[in-house]
Amino acid sequence: MASKRKLEFEDIVSVTEASDSASVHGVVTYLSPVKKSKKGSNYFNATVSDGKTTCRLVGFKDSQQKKLKEAMEKKETIIFEDCQVKKAKRGLDAMEILLKRTTSIAPSPKKFEVECSNDDDKLVLVEEVERKKEFETVSLNAKVVKVMDAITVNMGKKVQYVTLADSTSTVRCSLWEKDVGTLKEGKSYVFRALIVKEFDSKVYVSKGRDSSICEIDDIVDNVEFQEPEIESTHIKLARIVAVQELNKYRCCLSCKARVEPVMEGLGRCSKEDCQMLQKYDVCPEQVQAKLMFVSESKFISLYVYGKLLLDLAGRKDTDISEEILLQLPVFHSIEYNSQDVIIKFLPESTAV
């Protein structure tokens, strides 16, 4: 329950109680650009510190963001008057600051010694990402050297994997939903507040709600760089133990992306730079699945698409059911790529 009385927090460490009207002293160490929410309203996020701890801050006015930018450039301690403090959605005890329309921002009489290029804002080399802990955030300058096709995963969400590189190493980055298709191969960007993730002992980064991406000048001119080969992994004597997803959809006659029905007999391509209107029943049907395999007592979930799924199921059409997939015999081997997509399989009956 938020306190109705006005509270004054002398520093960020003391921000432990929710309040509808509070004053807080701190130094801005990270500031995002103004972004659009799903509802279309402007917002930005920041990190505020007192040199001992940090607190997330969210604001909604362009003028407030500009004031914070000026204060951050000066490394100035400021006071937020009449802001809201509430429990953050992330973390059991974490609090966050919300700037109201009436919140004022002014220089504070206090002087905190804070390094503004902290972990939220400091740029790291790509090779350093491997040494970061899972769920830490990193910022880096990198060039996009590989853009994979987007795939549809859990609950119909789209994800796209790209490979980022600088002169030290490469790392995979995942982009979700509205960010799919926004990065161009060969272009360089500054990535801020990417989330470090790990899967199957491999470290990668993912764009989160607080992340930002901005195009910059090419960072790897005159640098000897070879694009890495696509890694693949094999599992032996694998069998399907669960069908996690099985989806059928229609493909665009032009670009092969998913077509969504929009009116009787018609469908529109879902790809942003296509969006072609076409007869829905003429569009070829596609099928994809997410399957859980067990191999050597280990469980792994893999995706399989199109013709390869038909071959795996021993079908010539898309009339595939969960029961059919679960009745398939043991596979001698399954090969899958870094996106956990099956690229080759060998049935037990054809193994040499």
C-alpha atoms as one frame of an Amber mdcrd trajectory, in Angstrom:
protein
   0.000   0.000   0.000   1.534   3.332  -1.083   1.903   6.024   1.564  -0.407
   9.028   1.121   1.949  11.368   2.980   4.882  12.949   1.194   8.161  11.103
   1.753  11.673  12.440   1.232  14.407   9.968   0.373  17.888  11.380   0.986
  19.510   8.852  -1.345  18.659   5.792  -3.456  19.559   3.342  -0.665  16.709
   4.736   1.440  14.118   4.210  -1.311  12.401   1.240   0.353   8.798   2.408
   0.816   6.099   3.003  -1.792   4.720   6.528  -1.972   2.346   8.456  -4.241
   4.294  11.664  -3.601   8.009  11.557  -2.852  11.223  13.482  -3.381  14.328
  11.511  -4.338  17.974  12.578  -4.765  20.248  10.787  -7.234  22.467  10.825
 -10.325  21.268   9.565 -13.720  23.697   6.912 -14.959  21.705   5.536 -17.907
  18.988   7.097 -20.057  17.080   5.565 -22.950  15.697   7.535 -25.888  11.965
   8.293 -25.900  10.135   5.163 -27.098   6.567   4.182 -28.035   4.577   1.809
 -25.837   2.220  -0.827 -27.265  -0.635   1.627 -26.645   1.158   4.322 -28.634
   2.162   6.612 -25.762   5.684   7.996 -25.285   7.902   6.785 -22.461  11.565
   6.470 -21.496  13.476   4.640 -18.792  16.616   5.481 -16.837  18.834   4.280
 -14.015  19.429   6.526 -10.995  22.248   5.963  -8.491  23.726   7.388  -5.294
  27.052   5.578  -5.700  25.915   2.731  -3.440  22.940   1.269  -5.275  20.737
   1.920  -8.303  17.023   2.251  -9.010  15.033   2.043 -12.240  13.127   5.168
 -13.301  10.330   5.571 -15.875   9.071   8.843 -17.339   6.608   9.924 -20.012
   7.328  13.550 -20.951   9.861  14.523 -23.621  10.801  17.613 -21.598  11.689
  15.469 -18.574  13.866  13.207 -20.716  15.759  16.250 -22.050  16.410  17.525
 -18.510  17.734  14.121 -17.457  19.994  14.008 -20.504  21.501  17.397 -19.608
  21.987  16.338 -15.967  23.608  13.033 -16.985  26.064  14.795 -19.297  27.076
  17.058 -16.372  27.120  14.103 -13.904  24.904  16.332 -11.776  23.067  15.205
  -8.626  19.398  16.103  -9.027  16.208  15.952  -6.998  12.912  14.585  -8.264
  10.063  16.422  -6.514   6.567  14.901  -6.389   7.412  11.591  -8.033   5.830
   8.205  -7.380   7.750   5.305  -5.832   6.392   1.792  -6.223   7.461  -1.813
  -6.071   9.081  -2.922  -9.311   7.670  -5.821 -11.305  11.147  -7.355 -11.390
  12.786  -8.382  -8.136  11.181  -9.185  -4.800  12.376  -6.064  -2.959  13.273
  -3.739  -5.826  11.594  -0.336  -6.070  11.233   1.947  -9.065  10.574   5.646
  -9.572   7.773   6.939 -11.816   7.879  10.531 -12.956   4.414  12.075 -12.892
   3.310  14.886 -15.187   3.726  17.206 -12.188   7.194  15.935 -11.186   9.845
  18.665 -11.190  13.551  18.037 -11.806  16.142  20.396 -10.325  19.767  20.436
  -9.108  20.148  18.894  -5.647  22.228  20.382  -2.794  23.614  16.882  -2.299
  26.674  15.729  -4.246  26.951  12.016  -4.974  30.144  10.667  -6.513  28.833
   8.379  -9.236  30.494   7.135 -12.409  27.936   7.682 -15.159  29.471   5.053
 -17.444  28.361   2.194 -15.169  27.496  -1.344 -16.258  24.139  -0.232 -17.695
  25.811   2.242 -20.072  29.467   1.208 -20.479  30.245  -0.244 -23.875  31.917
  -3.655 -23.812  33.664  -5.682 -26.482  31.765  -8.611 -27.958  34.321 -11.072
 -26.553  33.482  -9.799 -23.040  29.845 -10.917 -23.347  30.923 -14.546 -22.817
  32.144 -13.633 -19.311  28.915 -11.936 -18.244  26.373 -13.629 -15.989  22.954
 -14.621 -17.283  20.379 -11.785 -17.077  23.056  -9.086 -16.782  22.667  -6.199
 -19.241  25.397  -5.159 -21.666  25.884  -2.323 -24.135  28.124  -2.644 -27.178
  28.984  -1.366 -30.647  28.693  -4.118 -33.240  28.161  -4.843 -36.890  25.364
  -7.120 -38.100  27.109  -9.804 -40.159  24.266 -12.316 -40.509  20.471 -11.974
 -40.482  18.461 -15.186 -40.266  14.852 -15.574 -41.394  12.281 -14.966 -38.664
  10.575 -18.001 -37.153   7.340 -18.417 -35.206   7.707 -19.901 -31.727   5.671
 -20.050 -28.499   2.084 -18.754 -28.765   2.679 -17.587 -32.336   5.380 -15.042
 -31.382   7.960 -14.181 -34.025  11.685 -14.215 -33.284  14.654 -13.448 -35.500
  18.294 -14.249 -34.798  21.132 -12.045 -36.037  24.886 -12.383 -35.607  26.731
  -9.365 -34.197  30.478  -8.827 -34.539  33.298  -6.473 -33.701  37.029  -6.997
 -34.159  37.160  -9.368 -31.153  34.382 -11.937 -31.608  30.772 -12.663 -32.591
  27.573 -13.195 -30.602  24.029 -14.194 -31.480  21.227 -11.709 -30.739  17.482
 -12.446 -30.637  14.882  -9.905 -31.771  11.201 -10.308 -30.957   7.927  -9.258
 -32.573   8.058  -5.555 -33.617  11.882  -5.621 -33.718  11.957  -8.410 -36.319
  13.330  -7.094 -39.610  14.665  -3.824 -38.169  18.391  -4.648 -38.480  20.196
  -4.727 -41.817  23.070  -7.012 -42.682  26.299  -5.045 -43.073  25.137  -2.111
 -40.928  26.653  -1.136 -37.551  24.673  -0.176 -34.440  25.097   0.789 -30.805
  23.134  -1.711 -28.692  22.248  -0.607 -25.158  20.957  -2.713 -22.266  20.821
  -6.038 -24.119  20.025  -8.960 -21.811  22.590 -11.753 -21.549  20.998 -15.201
 -21.914  22.303 -18.750 -22.020  20.920 -21.853 -23.705  22.569 -25.235 -24.126
  25.778 -23.766 -22.598  25.911 -21.064 -25.300  25.752 -17.365 -24.391  23.706
 -14.963 -26.504  21.996 -11.597 -26.053  18.374 -10.584 -26.402  16.658  -7.228
 -26.885  14.412  -6.466 -23.918  11.853  -3.781 -23.177  14.567  -1.447 -21.807
  17.000  -2.059 -24.682  17.672   0.448 -27.429  19.359   0.177 -30.832  20.708
   3.076 -32.903  22.532   2.898 -36.246  26.104   4.253 -36.272  28.998   4.536
 -38.728  30.666   1.276 -39.740  32.823   0.060 -36.838  34.824  -2.694 -38.538
  36.339  -0.977 -41.565  39.894  -2.212 -42.210  39.450  -5.067 -39.730  40.181
  -8.616 -40.807  36.945 -10.470 -40.106  35.639 -13.814 -41.246  32.018 -14.698
 -40.743  31.827 -17.828 -38.602  30.391 -21.008 -40.001  26.909 -21.868 -38.804
  27.326 -24.248 -35.903  25.328 -27.447 -35.721  24.837 -30.069 -33.057  24.019
 -33.790 -33.318  22.051 -36.007 -31.005  21.967 -39.794 -31.336  19.153 -42.305
 -30.891  16.546 -39.617 -30.306  12.818 -40.144 -30.030   9.905 -37.714 -29.826
   8.296 -37.697 -26.360   6.082 -34.588 -26.661   4.571 -32.293 -29.285   4.789
 -28.804 -27.801   3.454 -26.987 -30.866   1.936 -27.969 -34.196   0.866 -25.096
 -36.442  -0.496 -24.902 -39.974  -0.696 -21.670 -41.940  -0.761 -20.244 -45.454
   2.295 -18.720 -47.190   2.505 -15.565 -49.291   2.616 -16.202 -53.046   5.373
 -13.587 -53.345   7.689 -13.710 -50.319   6.620 -16.973 -48.600   5.866 -15.212
 -45.274   2.758 -16.064 -43.239  -0.580 -14.915 -44.676  -3.336 -13.892 -42.249
  -7.032 -14.105 -43.288  -8.545 -10.602 -43.379 -11.935 -11.121 -45.014 -13.896
 -13.907 -46.668 -11.677 -15.645 -49.197  -8.814 -13.142 -48.892  -5.579 -12.989
 -46.918  -2.824 -10.414 -46.405   0.900 -11.075 -46.097   2.158 -10.404 -42.574
   5.600  -9.228 -43.735   5.819  -5.472 -43.197   7.487  -4.637 -46.518   5.142
  -6.897 -48.535   1.564  -6.962 -47.117   0.217  -8.263 -50.433  -3.525  -9.009
 -50.550  -4.201 -12.391 -52.167  -6.722 -15.200 -52.458  -6.314 -17.191 -49.253
  -7.185 -20.642 -50.625  -4.572 -20.308 -53.385  -1.729 -19.686 -50.915   0.293
 -22.874 -50.277  -0.173 -24.454 -46.858   2.814 -24.678 -44.549   3.327 -26.627
 -41.350   5.748 -26.280 -38.444   6.253 -28.017 -35.119   8.123 -27.762 -31.864
   9.041 -31.243 -30.662  10.601 -32.503 -27.464  13.150 -35.264 -27.969  14.921
 -37.491 -25.468  18.450 -38.653 -26.203  20.805 -40.277 -23.722  18.380 -39.399
 -20.906  18.489 -35.704 -21.839  15.489 -33.725 -23.068  15.703 -31.049 -25.763
  13.084 -29.035 -27.660  13.660 -28.455 -31.378  11.766 -26.762 -34.224  11.133
 -28.314 -37.634   9.501 -26.700 -40.667   7.928 -27.390 -44.035   9.140 -30.221
 -46.228  11.589 -31.470 -43.603   8.694 -31.950 -41.172   6.712 -33.809 -43.864
   9.720 -36.067 -44.531  10.250 -36.615 -40.805   6.599 -37.636 -40.409   6.647
 -39.707 -43.612   3.837 -37.643 -45.175   3.335 -36.115 -48.624   0.760 -33.578
 -47.442   0.290 -31.353 -44.385  -2.262 -33.695 -42.810  -0.072 -34.255 -39.763
  -1.378 -34.819 -36.249   0.255 -34.919 -32.827  -0.557 -38.630 -32.626   1.322
 -39.332 -35.878   4.420 -37.544 -34.600   4.375 -39.308 -31.231   4.161 -42.718
 -32.910   7.321 -42.186 -34.982  10.175 -44.631 -34.258  13.559 -43.717 -32.802
  15.797 -41.576 -35.052  19.393 -42.678 -35.500  20.539 -39.022 -35.444  19.162
 -35.479 -35.456  21.234 -32.467 -36.555  20.102 -28.970 -35.527  21.526 -25.466
 -35.817  22.162 -22.653 -33.330  18.507 -21.579 -33.619  17.440 -25.050 -32.413
  15.987 -25.803 -35.838  16.376 -29.305 -37.261  18.378 -29.248 -40.498  18.898
 -32.986 -41.067  17.765 -36.306 -39.649  18.525 -39.968 -40.202  15.856 -42.593
 -39.402  17.009 -45.656 -37.489  15.946 -47.909 -40.372  18.352 -46.234 -42.837
  21.346 -45.946 -40.508  24.483 -47.626 -41.791
